[in-house]
Amino acid sequence: MSKTFKILSPTAILGYGFPEESFMRAMEESPDLIAVDAGSSDPGPHYLGSGKPFTDRAGVKRDLRYMITAGVTQGIPVVIGTAGGSGAAPHLEWCRQIILEIANEESLNFTLAVIPADVSKAVVHAALDAGKIQSLDFVPELTHEAIDATTYIVAQMGVEPFQEALQAGAQVVLGGRAYDPACFAALPIMKGFDEGLALHCGKILECAAIAATPGSGSDCAMGILDETGFTLKTFNEKRQFTETSAAAHTLYEKSDPYFLPGPGGILNLSACQFKDVGNGQVRVSGSVHENTPYAVKLEGARPVGYRTISIAGTRDAIMIAEIDNILLEVRKSVEKNLSIAPDTVQLNFHLYGKNGVMGKMEPEPKTTSYELGILLDVVAPSQAQADSICSLARSTLLHYGYIGRIATAGNLAFPFSPSDIRAGLVYEFSIYHLMEYTPEIAFKFKLENVTAEGVMA
């Protein structure tokens, strides 16, 4: 009988939750690894730029309590990638403190490895000067000014830092920003399983039961590696893997269906096969990993201003028919009234019911909605300026006298009072580039002996 390796992925992102019943059923199968991807750049640049988590602390603690208690008491390694959502130093420490609380509350003793992913600005400046940084598609060339303006810079680690921590005896591994499949693939690769199969399995497990049908980001999934492939299964009778769901998730967030790049290699799926093996399970084979010069993706965000928003709606057919011209005139009025230089302020109207989702890319030009949701979004150099512009734009639109208007009491309905909402500091991605690996990007882990009383020296 061929050897196997069972990887349990409890949830799509740490803090999204999972049914207790699913987790307990999965634990009955004695997994060899419990792993979870705790973050993503999908929620945008704010969380990396601000150093704040995008998942709720209570939710993260709830998920980790199940995972760490089961892992430590049953001798199963627990590996966490991209801690705190973005994986920079404050996110890592935020998650570490939760783990220490759980150890105290559950009277657990274990060895914890913490792997930072932060890269110093000096290292990035030097790499830029040395020509070792490459822009990704549709991303502008990196500048020294952008580096200096960035708050936190992280690099996506591959499987190697996780492997080094596990080899050093860590029972729980907490990683900073990581290539999503790395936390799932590191241990089985270290145990001798095929690198391509392990990484492809991790690519699917990173979102847990989202890859099943019907998909859910709040449910468990398992990948069972063997010598020639891996099998996917769920633990909820409501869900099952299908050939289509597994193949579709392989394409998730990828521009090329066959070649998926990562740190130090490319996952070649041109010979990949998906086969339904019954009982809601799918077997995958043919995945191959090809080595490339080692590079890591850098991520960073910088502050660009302050935001104030206002939410309103209109149900006036006359206004809806002329909404584009009305908003243009409102914009001109506000800019003239406040002497705004258009290149210093962002004043946007998002029209839900017309093109609020796709904006200029909306393929249907004709508005057929009987009502529109209007999100007024202002970003300015200061919060006071953003407040002023939003206030004037909101009041101007509220009372704008368009041709054919019948009622003069007001054009808009506001669901909230106050109508203007401060959203605070705004960030944009300033670094989203590939960098040749250099020893200065150490991903050096720190081992801690965690006890119910705290961290022991």
Salt bridges, closest charged atoms under 4 A:
GLU29 OE1 - LYS6 NZ 3.99
GLU29 OE2 - LYS233 NZ 2.65
ASP63 OD1 - ARG62 NH1 3.26
GLU93 OE2 - ARG96 NH1 3.04
GLU101 OE2 - ARG57 NH2 2.68
GLU101 OE1 - LYS61 NZ 2.79
GLU105 OE2 - LYS61 NZ 2.85
GLU105 OE1 - ARG65 NH2 2.71
GLU106 OE2 - ARG65 NH1 2.74
ASP129 OD1 - HIS144 NE2 2.76
ASP148 OD1 - HIS125 NE2 2.80
ASP180 OD1 - ARG177 NH1 3.61
GLU195 OE1 - HIS289 ND1 3.55
GLU206 OE2 - LYS203 NZ 3.66
ASP219 OD2 - ARG239 NE 2.78
ASP226 OD2 - ARG283 NH1 2.53
GLU299 OE1 - ARG177 NE 2.82
GLU299 OE2 - LYS297 NZ 3.23
ASP324 OD2 - LYS354 NZ 3.21
GLU329 OE2 - LYS332 NZ 3.88
ASP377 OD1 - ARG307 NE 2.70
ASP377 OD2 - HIS350 NE2 3.61
ASP387 OD2 - ARG422 NH2 2.61
ASP420 OD2 - ARG394 NH2 2.76
GLU428 OE2 - ARG302 NH2 2.96
GLU448 OE1 - ARG96 NE 2.99
GLU448 OE2 - LYS446 NZ 3.96
